[in-house]
């Protein structure tokens, strides 16, 4: 493959100064999720990588719950991965962080992976100390549908009333219907 075409899609002067670009036909924004499959014919995801930034030669990503914290993907190999479908993007839909317990920040990020069979929500749940940047706990949930996202957040975990309120607002901000969410305590 020849050098891929890269377009700036925001107000950045060039792609290293941008937060939203296009590599060939695939749009990427800082915060989006890359799903790196075992092979181009596989449905098994090896790694989830969050787009962290762009440089002249490529994209910097951070692995979610992976063996190493960061990865670098040059644009040519990334474009080849997009073309073969070995790498696909899941755009960030919503993100929220809030304090839980005394010294823990919980961050929820919802991604939307669109594929030939439809749309699949991907939820990333992270916890970290308020003075740290790196989370000490990360979980990725591949949900079948919106109902499974709601179930994962409300039914599989015990939440305080305040935490449930934050989770509820996160889902409302993501476009979920109020009627579909559990009633707020109060």
N, C-alpha and C positions, 0 to 999 in steps of 0.2 A: 504494500500500500504506500502511495506517495504521502507527502506531508499533508495532514488533515487540514481542512478549512476551519478556522476558529473565528467566531464573530462575538463581539461585545454586545450584550443586550441591555445594558444599563448605562449610566452616565460616566463610567470609567473611561479614562483616556486610552487604555490598552488592557488586555485581559489580565495581566498580573495585578492591576489596580481595580478590577471589577469584582462584583459579587454574583454576576449572572452572565453566563456565556453559552455559546452553542459550539459543540465540537461535531463537525459534519452536520448531521440532522438531529442530534441529541442535545437538548437543553440541560444545563447544569447550574445550580445555584449553591452558594455556600450554605451548608446545613442539610442538603439533600443526602439521600442514602444510596450507596452503590451496593447492589447485590452481586457478589462474585460467585458464579456457579462452578461446580466441580468440572464441568465441560460444557461445550455448546449444546450437547444433546441431553444434558442432565437437568433434573428439577431440584437437585440438592444444592443448597447454598453453602459454600465453604466459609465465606466471610461476609460480614456486614461492615461497610466502611462509610463513615460520615465525611462528606466533602468539607474540608477545613479551609482550603485556599487554593489560589492559582499562582503559578510562577511562569516564567518564560518557557521552560521546557515541559511543564506538565501540571498535574494536580496533586496536591497534598491531601491525604485522607487520614482519618483516625479510625482505627479498628475498634468496633464495639465488642467488648468481651473477647478479644482475640489474643493471640500469643505475643504480639508486639504492639506497642501503642500507636505507631504511625506507619504509613505506607506512602510511597511516591509512585505515581503512574505517569509516564511520559505520554504526551498527546497522541503519538502515533500508535502505541500499543493500546491505549485506551480506546481510540477510534476502531481499531481492529476488534477489540473485545465487544464494543457496541454492535459492530457489524455482524459478528458471529453469534451475538446474543449470549455470550459467556459472561458479559457484564451488562447489567441493566440498571436503570435509575428508578428510584421511588422518591418522588418529590415530597418535600416536607409540607404537611397540611396545617399542623398546629403544634405549638410548643408552649409549655408552662412550667414554671418552677415555684415552689412554695416551701416554707419551713414546716417540718413535722418533728414531733418530739421536741427535745431541747436543742440539739446540736446537729440536726440532719436536714439537708436540703434535698427535696425530691423533685426530679425533673421528669416530665412526661413529654414524649414527642410522638406524634402520629404521622405516619407516612402513608402514601397511596401508591401501591404498585399496580399498574395497569398492564394486563397481559391478554393474550388471545382469548382466554376463557372468561374474562371480566376484570373485576377490580378486587384487590386484596388489601385490607388495612394491615399495617405493621406498626406495632406499638413498642416503643423503647422506654423502659422504666429505669431510671438511674437514681442513685443516692450518693451524696457526698457530704463531707464536712463543709460548713459555710466558708471557711477560710482557704479551702483547697479548690483547685480547678478540676482535678481528675476525680472521677467517681470511684468509690470503693466497691460499689455493687452495680452491675448492669444486667438487665434482662431484656431479651428480644422476644416478643410474642407475635407469631404469624397467625393472624386471626382470619377466619373464613368470611366474616361479615361484620357489620356494625354491631349486631347483637352480641357477638362474641367479644368485641372490645369492651362493651358495657359490662358483660359478665366477668371478664378478666379483672376489670378495675373495681367493681363493687362486690361481687360475690366470692371471689377467690382470695380476698384480703379483708382483714378487719380494719375498718377506718374509723377514726374519730369523726365527730360531727363536722369539725372545721376542715379536716382533710377531705371528707366527702363533699363538702361545699366547693373546695378547690377543684376536685376531680370533675364535679358536675359542671362547673364553669368552663373548664378545659374542653369538655365535650360539646357544650353549647357553642363555644367559640369555634370549634371544628366543624360546626354545621349540623350537629345532631339535634333532633327534634326533642323539645322539652318533654313531650308525652312519652317518649321512649325511655326516659331516664327514671331511676328510682326516685320516689318522693324525697324531698329535702326534709331533714329532721328540724324540729324547731320550735 
